[in-house]
Amino acid sequence: MANRSKAAAYHGVENVKFAPRTADGYATGAAMLKVLYAKSLNPSSLLEATEQYADDRLLFRVPNDKGYDVEFGTTAPDPELDKAAGFALEGANGLLSVGQMSYARGAMYYEYLERDENGVASKVKCWMYNVELGKGAGTHTTDESSVSFGTYTYPARVYGDDLKDADGTNNYVDDHGVGRKVFMYTARPGDEGYDAFGDTVPVPKLAAAAPQA
């Protein structure tokens, strides 16, 4: 198992991609959309808990992990992403913004930098699974003595995929028969397959030596 050290800082976001869902999993190659000019990507955990009481005391809490809400910011709307998400269509004279009939899902990829206490940077690569995209929101302000650039933010929700066993064929279950959802898969330098991690959506599976927790 890898011995992972804690980073002293992290920053940046770049090389964002969106791989729409297909009948066989997720889009590959040219069917993956490269989303240019990312400004921000902010996953917020959707974790709740239900409490069980008896004999005038709290017995335990059951976590209910629903994934992540995400705000993804870009410098401007992305027409190809809007079309893939189903709320834009090519019109006779331009791009049509249309009513969204359903939520498109896919996997979203991004990269950022971590730094150790000596300031040495390393690139972190991350996939988010079963991501649901919503309509973006923009801002427009008048130009005055200086230009104020607009912003554009897409809401998204990460539902996750089933964790697979080390063979990648069957769903993983622990010693108590319980499975897990995978919301994110993160690779750092030294991890197996790191160089090609962003080329295709990897199957979320356990390492062969992973403990049965």
C-alpha positions, 0 to 999 in steps of 0.5 A, a space after each residue: 500500500 502507498 504511504 501518503 504524506 500530507 501536503 502543506 498546501 494545494 491550489 489551482 484547477 485546470 484540464 477539466 473534462 466531461 465524459 458523458 455516460 454511455 450504455 457501456 460506461 463513459 465516453 472515451 477519446 474524442 467523445 470526451 469534452 475538454 472544458 476550457 478556462 476553468 476558474 473554480 471547482 468546489 465540491 461540498 459534501 452532502 453528509 447527513 446522519 440519523 440518530 437512534 435513541 433508546 433507554 434515554 440515550 443516544 445509541 448510535 448515528 447512521 451516516 447518510 452520505 449522498 455525495 457532493 454538490 459542486 459549483 464549477 466556474 468558468 470564464 464564460 459559457 461553454 456551448 459544447 458542454 451546454 449542448 451535451 447537458 441538454 439545455 442548448 441546441 443549434 438553431 438556424 441562426 445561432 445557439 438556442 437556450 432551451 428548457 432542460 428536460 432531463 439531467 445529463 450525467 457523466 464523469 468529470 475530470 480535473 487537475 490541481 497542484 499540491 505543495 510540500 513544506 519545501 514548496 515543491 509542487 506535484 500534480 494531482 489528478 481527479 475523476 468524479 463519478 456519475 456527475 449530474 450537470 445543471 444549467 449555468 448562471 452568468 453575470 453581466 456588469 457594465 464596463 466603467 473605467 475598468 473592465 469587470 469580467 463576467 463569471 459563469 457557474 455550473 451547478 452539479 451533483 456527484 452521485 457516485 458509482 459502485 466500488 468494484 472488487 480488485 478484479 474490477 468485475 464484481 461490486 465490492 462488499 466488506 466482511 459484513 456484506 456492505 458495499 460502497 459508493 465511489 464519488 471521487 478517484 484521485 491519483 498522485 505521482 507514484 500511483 500505478 497508472 498515474 500518467 494515463 489517469 486522465 485519458 479515460 474514466 478508470 473503473 473504481 476498484 480496490 487495490 489487491 491488498 486493500 483491507 476489508 474494512 
